[in-house]
Amino acid sequence: MVDNSRTLHIINGDSVLTSLIHLNLNGKKFVWREMLCEGPTEIHLNTSSFKEVRKAFLSKYYHIPPSEYEDKFISQFSILENNQYSEINLWFEYDLFCHMNMLAAIQLLSDLEFDIPIYLICSGRIKGENKLKGLAELTSEEVKQEYENRILLTKDDIELALHIWTLYNEKNPKKIVPLLSKDSNFKYLSSCLRAHLERFPNATTGLNVLEENLLNLINNYHITSAHQWLGYSLQYQGYYGYGDLQMQKLIDKLSNFTVYTKDRLILNEKGMSIINNEENFYREMKDNMVFGGAYKYDFLYNKDSHKLLKL
């Protein structure tokens, strides 16, 4: 498989980088080691302000040292100093985690005035498979096929990506709702935006959709440990694409709704009241989590109408 050395690949993680190396894809490779679906962000990434905001968040919530952030992510920015590339390939997956990073990457390229063809390689539904698959889950032949079927993003696609990234950085996520049905070459974007909106707590229980789903795993499966719960949560999370660190943080927060019996983990009385929509735990769950520019607990999500209510 041959590629031009003037190609830039922006890749969603190290596991996919390994796949590309095995395929002998030439060109520069920018590995996107960030998680912009959580925490405060800013529209323009190549600024000291953005970098300090992200360092502070990742250090506080996930104990990631600022020096590690510099080494793993900011150091990659030097790859973009060469504006002599002939094309760019975006390697991102079908989930919210990847899509927010992808939108930010497009913003960064726009800020740096990269006026060259941008292609999208986005895994998800694979012919003959029942479940959505990430790029790292694909065989070498499947990765090769995804690359050969890459999609050239249009001007409208780029403008839509920039618009959504701007809205994500604003204080009012309600502005995103009208874009759920917007057509584009980002075929999983609507599902990811809906997943984002569902991260705001619902009015009935005070928990969001993902948190309720994690409790339902306890109720529906024979789970014997927090480690097993983590494994199930990663497997059955739908369009979120959260990693171990994020999911473990949620599990730790939800532990107050569970109890250990002799042979398994079950929901306690409070947990069952959530499953049965009998009690609201908004005040107990409330923290300072931010999604882009919006505080998580400044809005309520209505599961029936799919709309947000500003508190």
C-alpha positions in Angstrom: 0.0 0.0 0.0 1.7 3.2 -1.2 1.1 6.7 0.0 2.6 10.1 -0.8 5.2 11.4 1.6 3.6 14.8 1.6 0.4 13.3 3.2 -0.5 14.3 6.8 -2.3 11.7 8.8 -4.1 12.9 12.0 -4.8 9.7 14.0 -7.1 9.2 17.0 -4.6 7.1 19.1 -1.5 5.0 19.4 -3.3 1.7 18.7 -4.4 3.0 15.2 -0.9 4.4 14.6 0.4 0.8 14.9 -2.1 -0.3 12.3 -1.0 2.4 9.9 2.7 1.5 10.4 1.9 -2.1 9.6 0.3 -1.0 6.3 3.4 1.0 5.4 1.5 4.2 5.0 4.0 7.0 4.4 3.6 10.6 5.4 3.7 12.5 8.7 1.6 11.1 11.5 0.0 13.4 14.2 -1.3 11.3 17.0 -4.3 13.0 18.7 -3.8 12.2 22.4 -6.6 14.3 23.9 -10.2 13.8 25.2 -11.9 17.1 24.4 -15.4 15.5 25.0 -14.8 16.4 28.7 -13.7 19.4 30.5 -13.4 23.1 29.5 -12.2 23.8 26.0 -11.6 26.9 23.8 -12.3 27.3 20.1 -8.7 28.0 19.1 -6.3 25.2 20.1 -2.9 26.7 19.2 -2.9 29.2 22.0 -1.3 29.3 25.5 -4.8 29.8 27.0 -6.2 26.6 25.5 -3.2 24.6 26.6 -3.3 26.0 30.2 -7.0 25.3 30.5 -6.6 21.7 29.4 -3.5 21.1 31.6 -5.4 22.3 34.6 -8.5 20.1 33.9 -6.5 16.9 33.1 -4.3 17.4 36.2 -7.3 18.0 38.5 -9.7 15.3 37.3 -7.3 12.6 35.9 -4.0 13.4 37.6 -2.2 13.7 34.3 0.9 15.9 34.8 1.2 19.0 32.7 4.6 17.7 31.5 3.0 14.5 30.2 0.3 16.6 28.3 3.1 18.6 26.7 5.0 15.4 25.7 2.0 13.4 24.5 -0.1 16.1 22.8 1.3 19.6 22.5 4.6 18.2 21.1 2.6 17.0 18.1 1.8 20.5 17.0 5.3 20.9 15.5 4.2 18.5 12.8 1.8 21.2 11.6 4.5 23.8 11.1 5.2 22.3 7.7 2.5 23.7 5.5 3.8 21.8 2.5 1.4 18.9 2.7 -0.6 17.9 -0.3 -3.5 16.2 1.5 -4.7 15.3 5.0 -6.3 12.1 6.3 -8.4 12.3 9.5 -8.5 8.8 11.2 -11.4 9.0 13.7 -14.1 6.7 14.9 -17.9 6.7 15.1 -18.1 7.8 18.8 -18.5 11.0 20.7 -14.9 10.8 22.1 -13.4 10.7 18.6 -15.9 13.2 17.0 -15.1 16.0 19.4 -11.4 15.5 18.8 -12.1 15.4 15.1 -14.0 18.7 15.1 -11.2 20.3 17.1 -8.6 19.0 14.6 -10.5 20.5 11.7 -10.6 23.8 13.7 -6.9 23.7 14.2 -6.3 23.0 10.5 -8.5 26.0 9.6 -6.7 28.3 12.0 -3.4 27.3 10.4 -4.9 27.9 7.0 -4.4 24.4 5.5 -6.3 24.9 2.2 -5.8 21.3 0.9 -8.0 18.3 0.4 -9.1 16.7 3.7 -10.2 13.1 3.8 -12.1 11.3 6.5 -11.5 7.6 7.4 -14.2 6.9 10.0 -14.9 3.3 11.1 -18.2 2.2 12.4 -20.5 -0.2 10.6 -18.5 -3.0 8.8 -20.1 -5.2 6.2 -21.0 -8.5 7.7 -20.6 -7.3 11.4 -23.5 -6.7 13.8 -21.8 -4.2 16.0 -20.0 -0.9 15.4 -16.2 -1.4 15.3 -13.4 1.1 16.1 -10.4 1.4 13.8 -8.2 -0.4 16.3 -10.6 -3.4 16.2 -10.3 -3.8 12.4 -8.0 -6.3 10.6 -5.3 -5.0 8.4 -7.4 -5.8 5.4 -10.3 -3.9 6.9 -8.2 -0.9 7.7 -6.9 -0.9 4.1 -10.4 -1.1 2.8 -11.5 1.9 5.0 -8.6 3.9 3.7 -9.4 3.1 0.1 -13.0 4.2 0.7 -12.0 7.4 2.4 -14.4 10.4 2.0 -13.3 13.8 0.7 -14.8 16.4 2.9 -16.7 19.2 1.1 -16.6 22.9 1.9 -20.0 22.5 3.6 -18.7 19.6 5.7 -15.8 21.7 6.9 -18.1 24.7 7.7 -20.5 22.4 9.6 -17.6 21.0 11.7 -16.3 24.5 12.5 -19.8 25.6 13.4 -20.5 22.7 15.8 -17.1 23.1 17.4 -17.8 26.8 18.0 -21.2 25.9 19.5 -19.6 23.2 21.7 -17.4 25.9 23.2 -20.3 28.2 24.0 -22.4 28.2 27.2 -25.6 27.2 25.6 -25.7 23.6 24.2 -29.3 24.1 23.2 -28.0 25.7 20.0 -26.8 22.2 18.9 -30.3 20.7 18.9 -31.3 22.0 15.4 -28.1 20.4 13.9 -29.1 16.8 14.9 -30.8 16.3 11.5 -28.2 18.1 9.4 -26.9 16.1 6.4 -23.2 15.8 5.9 -20.4 13.3 5.1 -20.0 12.8 8.9 -22.5 9.9 9.0 -22.2 9.3 12.7 -22.2 13.0 13.7 -25.9 13.2 14.6 -25.7 10.1 16.8 -22.7 11.7 18.6 -24.4 15.0 19.1 -27.4 13.3 20.6 -25.1 11.3 22.9 -23.5 14.6 23.9 -26.9 16.2 24.8 -27.9 13.1 26.7 -24.9 13.7 29.0 -26.8 16.4 30.8 -28.9 15.1 33.7 -32.5 14.3 33.1 -35.3 16.0 35.1 -36.6 12.8 36.7 -33.6 11.2 38.3 -30.9 13.9 38.1 -28.6 11.3 36.4 -27.8 11.4 32.7 -28.4 8.6 30.2 -25.0 7.1 30.5 -25.0 7.0 34.3 -28.5 5.4 34.3 -27.2 2.8 31.8 -24.3 1.9 34.0 -26.7 1.3 36.9 -28.9 -0.8 34.6 -25.8 -3.0 33.9 -25.7 -3.9 37.6 -29.4 -4.7 37.5 -29.3 -6.7 34.3 -26.1 -8.7 34.6 -24.4 -10.8 37.3 -21.5 -8.5 38.1 -19.2 -9.6 40.9 -16.7 -6.7 41.1 -16.0 -3.1 40.2 -13.5 -4.3 37.7 -16.1 -6.5 35.9 -18.5 -3.5 36.0 -15.9 -1.4 34.3 -15.5 -4.0 31.6 -19.2 -4.1 30.9 -19.4 -0.4 30.9 -16.7 -0.1 28.2 -18.4 -2.8 26.1 -22.0 -1.5 26.3 -21.6 2.3 26.1 -23.0 2.9 22.7 -21.8 6.1 21.0 -19.7 7.5 23.8 -16.3 5.9 23.2 -15.1 6.6 26.7 -11.8 5.2 27.9 -10.9 3.4 31.1 -10.1 6.7 33.0 -13.4 8.3 32.1 -15.5 5.3 32.8 -13.8 4.5 36.1 -14.5 8.1 37.2 -18.2 7.5 36.6 -18.2 4.2 38.3 -16.6 5.7 41.4 -19.2 8.4 41.5 -22.1 5.8 41.1 -20.7 3.5 43.9 -23.1 5.2 46.4 -26.0 3.5 44.5 -24.6 0.0 44.8 -23.8 -2.6 47.5 -21.9 -5.9 47.6 -23.7 -9.0 48.7 -22.0 -12.4 49.2 -21.6 -13.2 45.5 -22.4 -10.1 43.4 -22.8 -6.3 43.1 -26.4 -5.1 43.3 -28.2 -1.8 43.4 -29.1 -0.5 46.9 -32.4 1.2 47.7 -31.3 4.5 46.2 -30.1 2.7 43.1 -33.4 1.0 42.6 -35.3 4.3 43.1 -33.4 5.6 40.1 -34.3 2.5 38.0 -37.9 3.0 38.9 -37.8 6.8 38.4 -38.9 7.4 42.0 -36.4 9.8 43.3 -34.2 12.7 42.1 -30.5 12.8 43.0 -29.5 16.0 41.1 -28.1 17.7 44.2 -26.2 14.6 45.3 -24.7 14.1 41.8 -23.9 17.7 41.1 -20.2 18.6 40.5 -18.3 21.1 38.4 -17.9 19.0 35.2 -17.9 21.1 32.0 -18.5 19.9 28.5 -16.7 22.4 26.2 -18.2 25.7 27.3 -21.3 24.4 29.2 -21.6 23.3 32.8 -23.1 19.8 33.0 -25.5 20.7 35.8 -26.7 24.0 34.3 -29.1 22.1 32.0 -31.7 19.3 32.2 -32.3 16.8 29.4 -35.8 15.7 28.5 -35.7 12.1 27.3 -39.1 12.3 25.6 -38.7 15.5 23.7 -34.8 15.3 23.3 -34.6 18.9 24.4 -32.6 20.8 27.0 -33.9 23.0 29.7 -31.7 25.8 31.1 -31.8 25.9 34.9 
